[in-house]
Amino acid sequence: METKQSPEFNPDKGLKIIISEDRLTATLVAKPIWLTGGGMSNILILESLDLYGVHPDRILMKEVDSAALEIDKILKNPEELKKEHTFVVGKGIPAKQGESGWIKFYFPRATRVVLTEDGSADFRNINKYVHVKEGERLATLFEGVAGEQGIDVNGNPVYPNPIERPRLTLGKNVLPKTVNDPEKPERQLKEYYAGLSGVVFSTDTSLSVSPELNIESNIGLGTGNINFDGTIRVKGTIEEGSVVVCHGSLYLEGNVESSEVTVGEDLDVKGGVKAKGQGVIKVKGDLRAKFIENANLEIDGDCIVENFILQSNIKCLGNIILTGDSSSIISSDILSYQGITVSSLGSSAQLDTVVEVGFHFKNDRLFNEGSARLVQLEKELEALVPEIQKIKEVVQRTRGKLDDAKKEKFKEIFDGYQKRTKTVELLKAKIEELKGTRFNQDNVKVVVRNTAHPNATIKYKKQVEKISKAQTSFVMNFFPNQEKAMLTAFKGK
């Protein structure tokens, strides 16, 4: 025979489970006013936990039993009936967080030249051309320790935060060694040492040491063309017609007279760059020279010139800085992604001189190449559509009953179509990305310390400032979404 319960007895209203925001704690909220007149037991609490999806393995059975006894006592005390009472009855297991890895370098890292407000450059703290000795420690890598998965009160996994796992790609002449961390002996570190004396080259993810090639003469007929993997030091000049490919840095006591020069790091010329307007000299790092005349250059770093740039075409992803008090850019077409500073822009002869800032010529080149490739791929896709349609019609007529040869042929055509479609989508995304990265999103400036002469032109995006009369000692600051930059005068040195 069933026991008749009091009308007030309602476990659904009297027992409620609250899951914490991090889902690691299940709390029982008891309202005794709805539990009077009935028998209180741990079974009712377990039913509530089940109703709220708490996993059986995450239930704290001792706390459940204790809560049932405590509630039973409360029901006998009229003063406690209208109060809420809470009990923690379920616990998850929190995820154990991991530790991100790191890389520490023990040699000075190269930094860019920094321009001050008046256009002068700080050459003191750039740490260029770092030499290391054989056996010298170069870097330490800690790869990181992954965290451990936890579980919430509903039995679902709780994942630890992702960690950074740095990787160091080793080039030539770097020797690895595994050691115990002196501060935490339970974990291991990887250390890297120079395998020989030379120049160290590094990025945030790569490390190599290159020996040096020393040439005590000009590079010309006597030496033949040069293709070297490391640093080259030349006592003389690179003669016209010589081909030089230097994968490291190139230090030159004389001039660059050839236009067939490619440098993988920095080009440091004690003399000047004097080509004949043919070919393109390419420099992946910084270029330093006394002058540049009748040359075409593409520079990924900074272009630092002491005296003048004359009748040249220069595309630069860093700053173009002319340091001399009487330095000038004359009858040239200059493009700098970062900024330009010079004493005189143009000349009293009013020769056409154009400088442009804030434009990334390499990203623009990739954008145009990608756009042309996209047009070609879309035409190829369009040409495949009739064939795909015919295949679908054949499959429908035969109700899919095709011989193996046709199946293989149709599959090959479909796979080719899908592959091209995926390529088109990826290319569209890349083109859209390049569309914005063609322009510098930071402040860029043109600094003229002395005079900008008539027929000099300054460009930034759609802004074109044609100098019609001589302007002295000014800065033009350009910002994205700016309608027009103003010439701001300053006291020249």
C-alpha positions as CSV (number, residue, x, y, z in Angstrom):
1,M,0.0,0.0,0.0
2,E,1.4,3.4,-1.0
3,T,2.1,6.0,1.6
4,K,0.0,9.1,1.1
5,Q,2.2,12.2,0.7
6,S,1.4,15.7,1.9
7,P,0.2,18.1,-0.8
8,E,3.2,20.3,-0.1
9,F,5.7,17.5,-1.0
10,N,7.1,18.4,-4.4
11,P,10.8,17.2,-5.0
12,D,10.8,18.8,-8.4
13,K,10.5,22.2,-6.7
14,G,12.3,21.3,-3.5
15,L,15.5,20.0,-5.1
16,K,17.4,21.8,-7.8
17,I,20.8,21.3,-9.2
18,I,23.0,24.3,-10.2
19,I,25.9,23.6,-12.6
20,S,28.7,26.2,-12.2
21,E,29.8,28.3,-15.1
22,D,33.0,26.3,-15.6
23,R,30.8,23.1,-15.3
24,L,33.2,21.6,-12.7
25,T,30.8,21.8,-9.7
26,A,27.2,20.6,-9.2
27,T,25.5,22.2,-6.3
28,L,22.2,21.0,-4.7
29,V,19.8,23.8,-3.8
30,A,17.2,22.5,-1.3
31,K,14.0,24.4,-0.5
32,P,12.6,22.5,2.5
33,I,9.2,24.2,2.2
34,W,8.4,21.9,-0.8
35,L,9.7,18.8,1.0
36,T,7.6,18.7,4.1
37,G,5.3,15.8,4.6
38,G,7.4,13.3,2.6
39,G,10.3,11.1,3.2
40,M,13.7,12.5,2.4
41,S,16.4,10.2,1.0
42,N,19.5,10.2,-1.1
43,I,17.5,8.5,-3.9
44,L,15.7,11.8,-4.5
45,I,19.0,13.7,-4.7
46,L,20.4,11.1,-7.1
47,E,17.2,11.4,-9.3
48,S,17.7,15.2,-9.4
49,L,21.4,14.8,-10.4
50,D,20.3,12.4,-13.1
51,L,17.7,14.8,-14.3
52,Y,20.4,17.5,-14.8
53,G,22.7,15.2,-16.6
54,V,25.4,14.8,-13.9
55,H,27.6,11.9,-14.7
56,P,27.5,9.1,-12.1
57,D,31.3,9.0,-11.9
58,R,31.3,12.7,-10.9
59,I,28.7,12.4,-8.1
60,L,30.1,12.8,-4.5
61,M,28.2,10.0,-2.9
62,K,29.3,10.8,0.7
63,E,28.2,14.4,0.2
64,V,24.9,13.2,-1.2
65,D,24.3,10.9,1.8
66,S,25.3,13.8,4.1
67,A,23.0,16.2,2.3
68,A,20.0,13.8,2.7
69,L,20.6,13.5,6.4
70,E,21.0,17.2,6.8
71,I,17.8,18.0,4.9
72,D,15.9,15.5,7.0
73,K,17.0,17.3,10.1
74,I,16.0,20.7,8.6
75,L,12.5,19.4,7.9
76,K,12.1,18.9,11.6
77,N,13.0,22.6,12.3
78,P,10.2,25.0,11.4
79,E,12.5,28.0,11.5
80,E,14.6,26.5,8.6
81,L,11.8,25.5,6.3
82,K,11.6,28.8,4.3
83,K,15.4,29.1,3.8
84,E,17.4,27.7,0.9
85,H,20.2,25.3,1.7
86,T,23.1,24.4,-0.6
87,F,25.3,21.3,-0.8
88,V,28.1,20.5,-3.2
89,V,27.2,17.0,-4.5
90,G,29.3,16.7,-7.8
91,K,32.8,17.6,-8.8
92,G,34.5,17.6,-12.2
93,I,38.3,17.2,-12.8
94,P,39.8,20.5,-14.1
95,A,42.2,20.4,-17.0
96,K,45.8,20.6,-16.1
97,Q,47.3,23.5,-18.0
98,G,50.5,23.0,-20.0
99,E,53.5,25.2,-20.4
100,S,54.3,27.1,-23.6
101,G,57.7,26.6,-25.2
102,W,60.2,29.3,-25.9
103,I,63.5,30.1,-27.7
104,K,66.3,32.1,-26.2
105,F,69.1,33.5,-28.5
106,Y,72.5,34.3,-27.0
107,F,73.7,36.7,-29.7
108,P,72.5,40.2,-30.6
109,R,69.6,40.1,-32.9
110,A,69.5,42.5,-35.9
111,T,67.0,45.4,-35.7
112,R,65.7,47.9,-38.2
113,V,67.0,51.4,-38.5
114,V,64.7,53.7,-36.5
115,L,63.7,57.1,-37.9
116,T,63.2,60.0,-35.5
117,E,60.6,62.8,-36.0
118,D,63.1,65.1,-37.9
119,G,64.1,62.3,-40.3
120,S,67.5,61.5,-38.8
121,A,68.4,57.9,-38.3
122,D,69.7,55.9,-35.3
123,F,72.5,53.7,-36.5
124,R,73.9,52.9,-33.0
125,N,71.7,50.0,-31.9
126,I,71.1,47.8,-34.9
127,N,73.5,45.0,-34.1
128,K,74.4,44.1,-37.6
129,Y,76.7,41.3,-38.9
130,V,77.1,39.1,-35.8
131,H,80.2,36.9,-35.9
132,V,80.3,33.7,-33.7
133,K,83.2,31.4,-32.8
134,E,83.2,27.6,-33.2
135,G,81.6,25.9,-30.2
136,E,79.8,29.1,-29.1
137,R,76.3,28.5,-27.7
138,L,73.7,30.1,-30.0
139,A,70.3,29.3,-28.7
140,T,68.2,27.2,-26.2
141,L,64.8,25.7,-27.1
142,F,62.1,24.5,-24.7
143,E,59.5,22.8,-26.8
144,G,56.8,23.1,-24.2
145,V,54.7,20.6,-22.2
146,A,51.1,19.8,-23.3
147,G,48.4,20.0,-20.7
148,E,46.2,17.2,-19.6
149,Q,42.5,16.8,-20.4
150,G,39.9,17.1,-17.5
151,I,36.3,16.2,-17.3
152,D,33.2,18.2,-16.3
153,V,30.3,17.1,-14.1
154,N,28.3,16.0,-17.1
155,G,31.2,13.7,-18.2
156,N,32.3,15.9,-21.1
157,P,36.0,16.5,-21.7
158,V,37.6,19.8,-20.5
159,Y,40.4,20.8,-22.7
160,P,43.5,22.6,-21.5
161,N,44.5,25.9,-23.2
162,P,46.6,25.4,-26.3
163,I,50.3,26.0,-25.8
164,E,52.9,27.6,-28.1
165,R,55.3,25.0,-29.6
166,P,58.1,26.9,-31.2
167,R,60.3,25.1,-33.7
168,L,63.8,26.0,-34.8
169,T,64.8,24.9,-38.3
170,L,68.5,24.3,-38.4
171,G,70.6,25.4,-41.3
172,K,74.2,24.5,-41.9
173,N,76.9,24.4,-39.2
174,V,74.6,24.3,-36.2
175,L,75.1,21.5,-33.7
176,P,72.2,20.4,-31.4
177,K,72.6,19.0,-27.9
178,T,69.9,17.8,-25.4
179,V,70.4,18.9,-21.7
180,N,68.5,18.9,-18.5
181,D,67.0,22.3,-17.4
182,P,69.1,23.4,-14.5
183,E,66.1,25.2,-12.9
184,K,63.7,22.3,-13.5
185,P,65.7,19.1,-13.9
186,E,62.7,17.0,-14.7
187,R,62.4,18.6,-18.2
188,Q,64.8,18.7,-21.1
189,L,66.1,21.6,-23.2
190,K,67.7,21.6,-26.6
191,E,70.8,23.7,-27.0
192,Y,72.5,24.7,-30.3
193,Y,76.1,25.5,-30.9
194,A,78.1,26.9,-33.8
195,G,79.8,24.2,-35.8
196,L,82.4,26.6,-37.1
197,S,83.4,30.3,-36.8
198,G,81.5,32.6,-39.1
199,V,78.4,34.8,-39.4
200,V,75.2,33.7,-37.7
201,F,71.9,34.3,-39.5
202,S,68.6,33.8,-37.7
203,T,64.9,34.4,-37.9
204,D,62.4,33.6,-35.1
205,T,62.2,30.1,-36.4
206,S,65.6,29.3,-38.1
207,L,69.3,29.3,-37.3
208,S,72.4,28.8,-39.4
209,V,76.1,29.7,-39.4
210,S,77.9,30.6,-42.6
211,P,81.6,30.7,-43.2
212,E,83.0,33.7,-45.1
213,L,84.4,33.9,-48.6
214,N,87.2,36.5,-48.8
215,I,88.2,37.9,-52.3
216,E,91.3,40.1,-52.3
217,S,90.6,41.5,-55.8
218,N,87.8,42.7,-58.1
219,I,85.2,40.2,-59.1
220,G,85.5,39.9,-62.8
221,L,87.3,37.9,-65.5
222,G,90.0,36.8,-63.0
223,T,87.5,35.3,-60.6
224,G,84.7,34.2,-62.8
225,N,81.1,34.4,-61.6
226,I,80.4,33.9,-58.0
227,N,77.7,31.8,-56.3
228,F,78.3,31.4,-52.6
229,D,76.2,30.1,-49.7
230,G,77.7,32.3,-47.0
231,T,79.1,35.8,-46.4
232,I,81.4,37.4,-49.1
233,R,84.0,40.1,-48.4
234,V,85.5,41.7,-51.5
235,K,88.5,44.1,-51.5
236,G,87.7,45.5,-54.9
237,T,84.8,46.1,-57.3
238,I,82.2,43.9,-58.9
239,E,83.0,44.6,-62.6
240,E,80.3,45.1,-65.3
241,G,79.0,41.8,-66.7
242,S,80.0,39.7,-63.6
243,V,77.3,37.6,-62.0
244,V,77.3,37.4,-58.3
245,V,74.8,35.4,-56.2
246,C,75.5,35.7,-52.5
247,H,73.2,33.8,-50.1
248,G,74.6,35.6,-47.1
249,S,75.8,39.2,-46.7
250,L,78.1,40.9,-49.3
251,Y,80.7,43.5,-48.1
252,L,82.4,45.4,-50.9
253,E,85.4,47.8,-50.6
254,G,84.8,49.2,-54.1
255,N,81.8,49.7,-56.3
256,V,78.9,47.6,-57.8
257,E,79.2,48.1,-61.6
258,S,77.2,45.0,-62.6
259,S,73.4,44.8,-62.6
260,E,73.5,41.0,-62.2
261,V,73.9,40.9,-58.4
262,T,71.6,39.0,-56.0
263,V,72.2,39.2,-52.2
264,G,70.4,37.0,-49.7
265,E,71.2,39.2,-46.7
266,D,72.8,42.7,-46.5
267,L,74.8,44.6,-49.2
268,D,77.4,46.9,-47.8
269,V,79.2,49.0,-50.4
270,K,82.1,51.3,-49.3
271,G,81.9,53.0,-52.8
272,G,78.7,53.2,-54.8
273,V,76.2,51.4,-57.0
274,K,76.8,52.4,-60.6
275,A,75.1,50.3,-63.2
276,K,73.9,51.1,-66.7
277,G,70.2,51.0,-66.2
278,Q,69.8,47.4,-67.2
279,G,68.8,44.4,-65.1
280,V,67.7,44.5,-61.5
281,I,70.0,44.3,-58.4
282,K,68.1,42.4,-55.7
283,V,68.9,42.7,-52.0
284,K,67.0,40.7,-49.4
285,G,68.4,42.7,-46.4
286,D,69.6,46.3,-46.1
287,L,71.7,48.2,-48.7
288,R,74.4,50.7,-47.7
289,A,76.3,52.8,-50.2
290,K,77.8,56.2,-50.8
291,F,75.7,56.8,-53.9
292,I,73.4,55.1,-56.4
293,E,73.5,56.0,-60.1
294,N,71.7,54.7,-63.1
295,A,70.6,51.5,-61.3
296,N,67.5,49.4,-60.8
297,L,67.2,47.9,-57.4
298,E,64.7,45.8,-55.3
299,I,65.5,45.9,-51.6
300,D,63.6,44.1,-48.9
301,G,65.2,46.0,-46.0
302,D,66.4,49.6,-45.6
303,C,68.3,51.6,-48.3
304,I,70.9,53.8,-46.6
305,V,72.8,56.2,-48.9
306,E,75.3,58.9,-48.0
307,N,75.4,61.2,-51.0
308,F,72.9,60.9,-53.8
309,I,70.5,58.8,-55.9
310,L,70.6,59.7,-59.5
311,Q,68.6,58.5,-62.6
312,S,67.7,55.3,-60.7
313,N,64.6,53.1,-60.1
314,I,64.4,51.8,-56.6
315,K,61.7,49.7,-54.9
316,C,62.2,49.3,-51.2
317,L,60.2,47.5,-48.4
318,G,62.0,49.4,-45.6
319,N,63.1,53.0,-45.3
320,I,65.1,55.0,-47.8
321,I,67.5,57.2,-45.9
322,L,70.0,59.7,-47.4
323,T,72.3,60.7,-44.6
324,G,74.5,63.4,-46.0
325,D,73.9,67.1,-45.3
326,S,73.8,67.8,-49.1
327,S,72.3,64.4,-50.1
328,S,69.8,64.4,-52.9
329,I,67.4,62.3,-55.0
330,I,67.5,63.5,-58.6
331,S,65.7,62.3,-61.8
332,S,64.7,59.0,-60.2
333,D,61.6,56.9,-59.5
334,I,61.7,55.8,-55.8
335,L,59.2,53.6,-54.0
336,S,59.5,53.0,-50.2
337,Y,57.0,51.0,-48.1
338,Q,58.2,52.6,-44.9
339,G,59.3,56.2,-45.5
340,I,61.9,58.5,-47.2
341,T,64.2,61.1,-45.7
342,V,66.6,63.2,-47.8
343,S,68.2,66.6,-47.8
344,S,67.1,67.7,-51.3
345,L,64.4,66.3,-53.4
346,G,64.8,67.0,-57.1
347,S,67.3,69.7,-58.4
348,S,67.5,73.3,-59.5
349,A,67.4,72.0,-63.1
350,Q,63.8,70.9,-62.2
351,L,64.3,67.3,-63.5
352,D,61.3,65.0,-62.9
353,T,61.7,63.2,-59.6
354,V,59.0,60.9,-58.2
355,V,58.9,59.4,-54.7
356,E,56.1,57.2,-53.4
357,V,55.6,55.8,-49.9
358,G,53.4,53.2,-48.2
359,F,53.2,50.8,-51.2
360,H,54.3,47.1,-51.0
361,F,55.6,46.3,-54.4
362,K,56.0,42.6,-53.8
363,N,52.5,42.1,-52.5
364,D,51.2,44.1,-55.4
365,R,53.1,41.9,-57.8
366,L,51.7,38.8,-56.2
367,F,48.2,40.4,-56.3
368,N,48.4,41.0,-60.0
369,E,49.9,37.5,-60.7
370,G,47.3,35.9,-58.6
371,S,44.5,37.9,-60.3
372,A,45.7,36.8,-63.8
373,R,46.0,33.2,-62.6
374,L,42.5,33.3,-61.2
375,V,41.1,34.5,-64.5
376,Q,42.8,31.6,-66.3
377,L,41.6,29.0,-63.7
378,E,38.0,30.3,-63.9
379,K,38.1,29.9,-67.7
380,E,39.4,26.4,-67.3
381,L,36.5,25.6,-64.9
382,E,34.0,27.1,-67.3
383,A,35.3,24.9,-70.1
384,L,34.8,21.8,-68.0
385,V,31.1,22.6,-67.1
386,P,29.6,21.1,-70.4
387,E,31.6,18.0,-70.0
388,I,30.5,17.6,-66.3
389,Q,26.9,18.1,-67.4
390,K,27.2,15.4,-70.1
391,I,28.7,13.0,-67.5
392,K,25.7,13.6,-65.2
393,E,23.3,12.9,-68.0
394,V,25.0,9.7,-68.9
395,V,25.0,8.6,-65.2
396,Q,21.2,9.4,-65.0
397,R,20.3,7.5,-68.2
398,T,22.3,4.4,-67.2
399,R,21.2,4.7,-63.6
400,G,24.8,4.5,-62.5
401,K,25.4,1.2,-64.3
402,L,28.7,2.0,-65.9
403,D,31.7,-0.2,-66.8
404,D,34.9,0.2,-64.8
405,A,36.7,2.1,-67.6
406,K,34.0,4.8,-67.8
407,K,33.8,5.0,-64.0
408,E,37.5,5.6,-63.8
409,K,37.4,8.2,-66.6
410,F,34.4,10.1,-65.1
411,K,36.0,10.0,-61.6
412,E,39.2,11.5,-63.1
413,I,37.3,14.3,-64.7
414,F,35.2,15.0,-61.5
415,D,38.4,15.0,-59.3
416,G,40.1,17.4,-61.7
417,Y,37.1,19.7,-61.6
418,Q,36.9,19.6,-57.8
419,K,40.6,20.2,-57.4
420,R,40.4,23.3,-59.7
421,T,37.4,24.5,-57.8
422,K,39.2,24.3,-54.5
423,T,42.3,26.0,-56.0
424,V,40.1,28.8,-57.2
425,E,38.6,29.3,-53.7
426,L,42.0,29.3,-52.1
427,L,43.3,31.7,-54.7
428,K,40.4,34.1,-54.2
429,A,41.1,34.2,-50.4
430,K,44.8,34.9,-51.0
431,I,44.0,37.6,-53.5
432,E,41.6,39.3,-51.1
433,E,44.3,39.2,-48.4
434,L,46.9,40.6,-50.7
435,K,44.5,43.4,-51.8
436,G,44.8,45.0,-48.4
437,T,48.4,44.2,-47.6
438,R,49.6,46.2,-50.7
439,F,49.4,49.3,-48.6
440,N,51.1,50.2,-45.3
441,Q,48.5,50.4,-42.5
442,D,50.9,52.5,-40.3
443,N,52.0,56.1,-40.4
444,V,54.6,56.7,-43.1
445,K,56.5,59.9,-43.8
446,V,58.5,61.8,-46.3
447,V,61.1,64.1,-44.7
448,V,62.9,66.8,-46.8
449,R,65.6,68.4,-44.6
450,N,66.6,71.1,-47.1
451,T,64.7,71.7,-50.3
452,A,62.1,70.0,-52.5
453,H,62.5,71.5,-56.0
454,P,59.8,72.1,-58.7
455,N,58.9,69.0,-60.7
456,A,59.4,66.8,-57.7
457,T,56.3,64.6,-57.0
458,I,55.4,62.9,-53.7
459,K,52.8,60.1,-53.8
460,Y,50.8,58.1,-51.3
461,K,47.9,55.9,-52.4
462,K,45.7,58.3,-54.4
463,Q,47.4,61.4,-53.0
464,V,49.8,63.2,-55.4
465,E,51.7,66.3,-54.3
466,K,53.3,68.0,-57.3
467,I,55.9,70.5,-56.1
468,S,55.4,73.7,-58.2
469,K,57.6,76.0,-56.2
470,A,60.6,75.3,-53.9
471,Q,59.6,74.1,-50.4
472,T,62.1,73.9,-47.6
473,S,62.5,71.7,-44.5
474,F,59.3,69.9,-44.2
475,V,57.7,66.6,-43.1
476,M,54.7,65.0,-44.8
477,N,53.0,62.5,-42.5
478,F,50.6,60.0,-44.2
479,F,48.0,57.9,-42.5
480,P,45.5,55.3,-43.9
481,N,42.0,56.8,-44.8
482,Q,43.5,60.3,-44.8
483,E,42.2,62.7,-47.5
484,K,45.3,64.8,-47.8
485,A,48.6,65.1,-45.9
486,M,49.9,68.5,-45.1
487,L,53.4,69.8,-45.4
488,T,54.6,70.5,-41.8
489,A,57.7,72.8,-41.6
490,F,60.5,72.2,-39.2
491,K,63.8,73.9,-38.5
492,G,66.3,72.3,-40.8
493,K,69.8,71.4,-39.6
